[in-house]
Amino acid sequence: MALRPELLEILVCPEDKRGLYYLADEDVLYNPRLKRRYVVREGIPVMLPEEAEAVDDAEHARIMDKVAANGLRLTVED
């Protein structure tokens, strides 16, 4: 279940308060600055810092390649 555009317009990382990339096909929101991934469960983003998943350099590179290839934009621009 994809997140609603109205929700994406206001979603930011709870840690650094900046925009995230939404990877709908993976059901995750990704913070490239902190290399942290927030899962979306049943259409609800789990935005608790203690629930976020740390991402290693290889996974970060994969995600950023996907962001570039698909022209994804941050939920909130700086």
C-alpha positions in Angstrom: 0.0 0.0 0.0 1.6 3.3 -1.1 1.8 6.3 1.2 -0.5 9.2 0.4 1.1 12.2 -1.3 -0.2 14.5 1.4 1.6 12.5 4.0 4.8 12.4 2.0 4.8 16.2 1.8 5.3 16.5 5.5 7.3 13.4 6.5 10.8 14.1 7.8 13.4 12.1 9.7 12.6 12.2 13.5 16.4 12.5 14.2 17.6 15.3 11.9 14.2 16.7 10.9 15.1 16.7 7.1 13.5 15.0 4.1 13.6 11.3 3.3 13.5 9.2 0.1 10.4 7.0 -0.3 11.1 3.7 -1.9 7.5 2.5 -2.4 8.4 -0.9 -3.9 10.5 -1.6 -0.8 8.1 -0.1 1.7 10.8 2.1 3.3 11.7 5.7 3.9 15.4 6.4 3.7 17.6 9.0 5.3 20.8 9.2 3.2 22.5 11.6 5.6 22.3 9.2 8.6 22.1 6.0 6.5 19.0 4.9 8.3 15.9 3.2 6.9 12.4 3.4 8.3 10.0 0.7 7.4 6.4 1.2 6.3 4.1 -1.5 7.7 0.6 -1.9 6.3 0.8 1.7 4.9 2.0 3.2 8.2 5.5 4.6 8.4 7.3 3.5 11.6 9.2 6.7 12.4 10.6 5.7 15.8 14.4 6.2 15.9 14.9 3.0 17.9 13.0 1.1 15.2 15.2 2.5 12.3 17.6 0.1 10.6 21.2 1.2 10.0 22.4 0.8 6.5 26.0 -0.2 5.5 27.9 1.5 2.7 27.1 -1.1 0.0 23.3 -0.8 0.8 23.5 3.0 0.9 25.1 2.9 -2.6 22.4 0.6 -3.9 19.7 2.8 -2.6 21.2 6.0 -3.9 21.7 4.4 -7.4 18.0 3.5 -7.3 17.1 7.0 -6.2 19.1 8.4 -9.1 17.8 5.9 -11.7 14.2 6.6 -10.7 14.5 10.4 -10.2 13.2 10.2 -6.7 13.0 13.4 -4.6 13.2 14.0 -0.9 9.9 14.2 0.9 10.8 17.7 2.0 13.4 19.7 0.2 16.0 21.5 2.3 
